[in-house]
Amino acid sequence: MGDLRRQLRDSLDALASAESGALLKRETGLLEVALAYPSPYHVGMSSLGFQAIYRAFHAHPAASAERFFLPDDVEAWKRSKLPPLSIERQRPLHEFQLIAFSVAYELELGGLFELLSLGGFSPLAGERADDAPLVIAGGPLTFSNPDPLEPFIDVLVQGEGEDLIAPLIDAVRAGGGKRAVLERLAGVPGFRVPGVSSEKTRGFVAKAGDASLPARSQIITANTELRSMFLIEPERGCSRGCHYCVMRRTTNGGMRTVPPERVLSLVPPEATRVGLVGAAVTDHPRIVELLRALVDGGKEVGVSSLRADRLTAPLVQALKDGGAKVLTVASDGPSQRLRDAVDRKHSEAQIVRAAELAKAAGISRLKVYNVIGLPTETDDDIDELVRFSLELSRILPTALGVAPFAAKRNTPLDGAPFAGIDVVEKRLERLRRGLKGRAELRPTSARWAWVEYMLAQCGPEGGLAAYDAWKAGGHFSAWKKAFVARECKPFEARRTIDGRRNATVWPSVGLAASVS
């Protein structure tokens, strides 16, 4: 047991020693926050939002934050009987007054349960003692459907969190016990307190002020998905209206851009790799100028979201000069008919042009993200994707990243049904046969897409089903049983918070689940 504990602590030491930029306060009397990410370190430290909130907590003179992550080997931590320990000082989770989770998407609920349980706390908010740390959650999931988090969280932070950190800290430090803190926060727009918040504040999505932009890395480390890369956002939000996306133009007023001069002023001189992160980076009107300045300054550069209709020869050449070996774009619909239906504003010709530009610049591969299982989709749409992918592969070696469609709350496609696991798998097989190995196929699981869909379309009962499935081992059959037992029915008519029926752009689609 002693050797195992030493190994686990040594692994945390190794992560900490490989970092540059970590923050640590040692003053007494601070509000001490455990900032937790319910996925492993290499995923969590690739999250720009997580790093921005880490900086925001430390910017408050009365607070400090230390980071926690889901262990890579949860079973080893259980055997060791060690609680989750912070990266900064290896302090246990229960020593902190506030536990703040950043949750990116529905399937991270299991990691949240795991961290709380390892820390000695019930994941269910109603089962935690009054003197237990306050548990809050924010992150991308709060833009779409925070409902499944409700049974486990004392306070939900909805929307962009940078400007909510100070009122959160002030409310907690005002004291009076947990109930007083919750009632205090329930009246502040941007905070949602289950069972306490009014209908008005429940639906509010916070927007950070322009002075808080851009979000950027605080810590650089090689131990991430984006190895040793400094991340910064040249824009926030999106001006487009894709029907499936929670970040579409209506979210927080569309896209806000940051001048290249400000972006460049915030890139540390010692950073050798820079990642430009955002929902629509290539929609920035001065993106080529920004890329060129970074590349000419000796930086390797990556861009998180390339829109095929925005690619030009100078832009693609700047990416190549910045170290790009693969050009990645999104099609997000197997046919032009379906791309038009979901308002994905680009054409086959624009994606072909992107491949041609990549080849001309000397980029060696093309990756195209796609979605299958959209409402009204047929085999003909899949066959069109086969034809188009083969055309692309004749220009450049092509890989297709294919994800089954899962409708998200608060989007125009909210309420659209899941195509069915069997249907998705048959269409993937049709796609695979059609490609005949001439383009690489990288699909994600139809089964887990269905689980994500159920969580996205259900309310708090979906979160309780996730908890039941986690307790039962987390395998797929446990999820199926849990959704049935909790009577999760995503196809039933739902109502928005103001009582109006939720509309869908697919009124003619039959609402029937199909699970195999």
N, C-alpha and C positions, 0 to 999 in steps of 0.2 A: 504493500500500500504506500509506504514511504517513497519507494522508487517511482511509482506512478505519479504521485503528487509532485515530486521533484521534476519529472519530465514535463508535466503540464505547466508548471510554473516557468520552467526553462523555455517552453515554447512561447509564452507571453513575453518573457524577457527578450527573446530573439526578435519578435515583432516590434517591440518598443525600441530596441537598439537600432533597427533598420529605418526608423522614421526621422524626418527632419521637420521641425515646425510645430511639434506638440506643445500644448499650453498647460501650465500647471500653476495654481495659486496655493500658497501655504498659509495664508492669513487665517486667523480664527474668526468665528462668528459668521462665516459665509453660508449661504444656502447651497448645500452640496447636492449636485444633480448627477444621477447615473443616466448617461445618454446611451440608449441601447438600440442596436440594430439587430432584428431577428433573423439574420442570415450570417454566414461566416464572414470573418474579417476581410478576406480578399474581395468579397462582394460589397460589403458595407463601406469600405474605404474607397470604393469607386463611385460612391454616391455623392454628387456635388451638394445636394440639399442637406445631407447629413453633416457634411463638413461646414456648410454655411451656418447651421444651427449651433454646432459646436463653438464656432467663433462668436456667435451672438450671445450665448450664455456667458462666455468669458469676458465679453465686452461690458457686461453689467458689473458695476463695482461691488455688488453685494452677493455675487454668485460665482460658483466654480463648477466645472463639469468634467467627469471622467468617463471614458468610453467602455462599453460592453458589447460583445458580439456572441452570436450563437457559436458554440464550440464546433470545430471541424469534426470531432469525435465525441458526440454527446454521451455515448455509452461509457467511454473511458472516464468522463467527468462524473457520471453517476457512480461508477465503481470506486472512484477515488473519494467520494463523498465531499469533494470540494464544492463550495458554492461558486457561481460565476464571479470572476475577479476582473477588476478594471485593468486596462492596458497601462495606464499611467503609474499606478502605485500598487497594483494587485490587492486592492481593497474589495471586500465582499459586498455584494449587492445590498444586503440588509442594512449597511451602515449609512446609506444615503437617504436624504429626506424626500427626494423626488426622483421617480423613475420615469424617464421620458423616452418613449419608443418612436422611431421613425419607421413607418410601414409603407412599403412601396406598392405591394399588390396583394391580392386575396390569399394566395398560397403561402404567404409569410406568417399567417396566423399561427401555424404550428410552432414556428420558432419563438413567437411571443409566449405561447403556453410553456414551452420548454425552458426559457430563461426564467420566467417567474417561478415555475416549479422547482428548478434547480436552486433558486434563491431562497426557497422555503416559504413561498407565498402561494396561495390559491390563485389560479388564473381568474376565477370568478370574483368580480368586484364585491359582490354581496357577501362573500365568505371571508374577506380580509378584515382584520381587526381595525378598529378606529384609529389605533396608533401606528398602523402600517404606513409605509411611505405612500404618498399620493402617486398614482399611476396615470400618466397622460399619454396620448398618442397623436401624432400628426404624420405628415408625409403625403406622397402622391395619392394614396388610397382615399384620403379625405376629400379629394376633388370629385370623386365619382360616387362611392358608396361606403360611408363610414358605418352604416347600420350594423354589419356583422361584428364590429369592434365593441358595440355598446355594452354587452354583458360583462366585459373584462376591464373596461377603462373607466376611471373616475372622471376624466376630462378629455374631450376630443378637441384638438386644434384643427380647425377647418380652413384650408387654403394655404396661402403663403405665410410662413411663420415668423419671418425675421422681426417684424415690428410687434409681434405678440409676446416675445420673450420677456421684455421689460414689464408689461402689466401682469404677466404670469408670476414672475418673481416677486413683484410688489404685493400681489394678492396673497401669495403663500407666506411671505414674511410678515404680513399684517396679523397673522395668528388667529387665535380664537377656536382652534380645532378644525378638523377636516370638514365638518358640515358648514362652518362659517366660510371657509375658503371656497367650497363648492358653490355656495349661494352667491358669494362675491363674484366669482368667475361667470356664473350663469347669466349675469346681466351684461356681460361684455361681448359685443359682436366679435365673432371669430372663435369663441369658445362654446362648446356644446357639452352640457352636463346631463347625462342620461337621467331622466326622471325629474329634472329640475328646470332645464332651459325652456324658455317660452317658444312658441311656434315661430316667432319672428327671428330669434337668434339662432334657432336650429338650422335655418336655411341659409344663413349668411356665410359667404366664402371670402376670407380675408385677402386683401391685396397689399403687398409690401409697397412702401413709398419708393419713388425713383432714387432717393438717396441711398437706399439699401442695395441697389444694383451696382455692379454685377455680383452675383454669387461667385465664389472662387475657392480654390483649395486652400486649406490652412496647413495640411500635412502632406508631404510627398513621401512615398515609400515604393519600393519595388514589389512589395507583397500585395498587389492588387490586380484586378482584371486589366487595368490600364497601367501597366508597369511604369513607375517613376514619372508619371505624367502630371503636370500642373493643369488643372481644369479651371476654365473660366467661361462665363456665359456672355457672348456678345449681344444676345437678345433674350427676352423672356416672353413666353406665350407664343401664340400662333395667329396669323391673320387668315388662315384658311378654314374651310368649313366641313372637313371630312366627317361624314355622319357617324362613324364608329369611334371617334376620338374624344377623350375627355378634355383634351387641351385645345379643342377647336376654338374659333375666333370669339365665341361668346364668353369664354372663360376669362374673367378678370380684364375685359376690355380689349382683348386681342394682343397683338405683338408690340412690345416695347423694345427699342433698340438702344444700345450703348455705343457712344462714339468710339471709333478705333483708338483714338488718342488715349482715352481713359483705360480701355482694355490693355493697351500696350504698357501704360504706366504702372499697371498692377502685376505684370508678369515679372517674377523675380529674375534678376540677371543670371542666377545660377541654374535656372530651370532649362534643361536641354530639350524637353519634350512638352508640348503645349496642346491640350485638347480643347477645342471650342465646342461648347455644349449648349443645346437648346432644342426646342421643338421644331424650329425652322431656321437653322443657322444660315443656309444659303439664300434665304429671303432678305437677309440684311442688305441694305442698298450699297454698302461699302465693303462687302465681304472680300472681294478680290484684293482691295487695297490692304485690308487687315492681314490676310494670308500672306501677301507678298512681303509686307513689313516683317512678319515673324520669320518667314523663310530666309529672307535676305539678312536677318539678324542671327542666322545660324541655328534656328530652332527646327526640330522635327515637329510636324503639325498633324493633328487628326481632327476631323469634323464629325459630329454625332449624327447629323441629319442632312443628307444630300438630296435635294429635290431635282429630279431629272430635267424638269422644265427650266431650271435656273442654271444649269451647267453650261459653261462656255469654255473655249479653248484656254484662255488665260487662267480661269479658275482651276481647271483640271491640271494644267501644267504646274500651277502653284502647289497643288496637292502632291503631285509626283515629286517636285523638287523638295517638298517637305517630308518625303520618305514613304508616301503611300505606295503600296504594292497591289492593293485591291481597291476597286471602286465599288462602293455599296450604295444602291438606290432601292427605293420601294415602289412596287407596282400596286400592291394592296387591292387586288381584284384579278381573277384569272382571265377576264375578258374585258374588252372595252365597254361592253354593255354594262357590266357590273361596276367598273370603275366610274362610269358616268352616273350610275344609280347612287353610289355612295359619295358623290361629289369629290372624287379624287381627281383633281384637275391636271391630268397629263395624258399623253397619248403614247401608243406604241412607237410612233416616229420619234418622239422625244427620248424614250428609253433606248432605242436603237442608236440615236445620235449620241447619247451618253456613252454607250459601248464604243462607238467609233472614236470619240474624243479620248477615251481612256487608252485605246490601242495606239492612237497617234502620239500620245504623251509617253508611251512606254510602260504603262501600267499593265500588269500581267494577268489579272483576273477580274471578273465581274461577279458581284453578288447581288441578287435581287430578292428582296423580301416580298412575300405574297401572303394573301389570306384566301382560304377556301372555306366552303360551307356557308357562304352568304345566302340570305333569303332569295329565293327564286333561281338559285344556281342549278344548272343541269350539266349533264355529261358534255354537251356541246361547249360549254364555257371551259371545262377542263381541257378539251381537245384544242381549243384556241390557245390556251396556255402552253400546251405541248408544242404547237406549231411555232409560237412566238419564242419560246425558250430555245428551240433548236436554231432558229434564226439568229438569236443572240450568240449562241455557242459557236456559230460559224465565224463570228467576229472576234470573240475572246472566249477562253475557257470560262464557263458560267456555272455558278452554284445557286440553287434556289433554296432560300430559307422559307419554309411554308408553315404557317400557323393556322389552326382551325379558328374560325370566327367565334368569339364569345361576346355577346352584347353587354355593354356597360351601362350602368345607370346614368341618368342625366345627359344622355346623348340622343340624337334623333332616332337611333336604332334601339334605344331602350325598349325592351319588350319583345324584340325579335327573337324567335326561338333558336335553340341550338339544332344544327342540322341532324344530329344523331351520330353517335360514335361509329356505328356500322357504316353509315353513309360516308362519313369523313374518311374512314379507312379504305372503303372501296374507291373513293375518288383519288386518294393518295396512290393506291395500287394502279389505277388507270393512268395516273400521271407518270408513275415509275415505269410502267410498260411502254408508254409512249415515248419517253425520253431515251430508253434503250442505252442508258449509261453515257449518252453524249452530253448530258448536263448533269451535274451532281445534284442530288435531292437531299435536303436536310430538314426533315419534318419534325415538328414537336408533337407530343403525345395527344391523341384525340381524347383519351380517357381523362387526362389531367386538365385538358381544355374544358371538358364538360364540368369537372369539379369547380374550376375557376368560374365558369359561367353560372353555376348554381349559387356560388357565394356572391357573385356580382349582382345577381337578380333577386336574391332573397334579402330579407331584413335581419333583425337580431336573431331570429330562429336559425338562419344560416350559420351565424357565428357559433351558436350552441351546438349545431350539428358538427361543425369543425372541431369543437372541443371533444365531443363524443368520439369522433373518428380518431382524433389524436390519442385519447385514452385507450382506444381499442387497437392501437398499433400503427394507425395511419395508412394502412394498405387500402387499395381501391375498394374492395368489398366493404370495408368498414365505413368508408364515405357513403356508399350507396345505402347501406342500412341506416346510417345516421340521418341522411336526408329524408328517408321515409319515416323514421321514428319521430323526427321533429316536424313532420308535415310541411316541409319546404315545398311550396308550390309557386314557382316563378311565373307561370303562365296565367295565373288568375289575375283578374283586373286589379291593379294597384291604384292607389291614390297618392297624389303628391301632397306635400305638407300643408298646402292651402285648401285641400279638399277636392281639387279638380282631377278628373281622370287623366292619367298619363297618356299622352298621345304617342303614336308611332307612325313612321313613314311607310310601314308595311301593313296596312290594314287588311289586305287580302290574303296574307299568309296564314295558313292554319296553325293554331297554337297547340302543338302536340309534342310531348317529349319522346325521345327515342334513345334508349340506353341499352347497350348489350353487355 
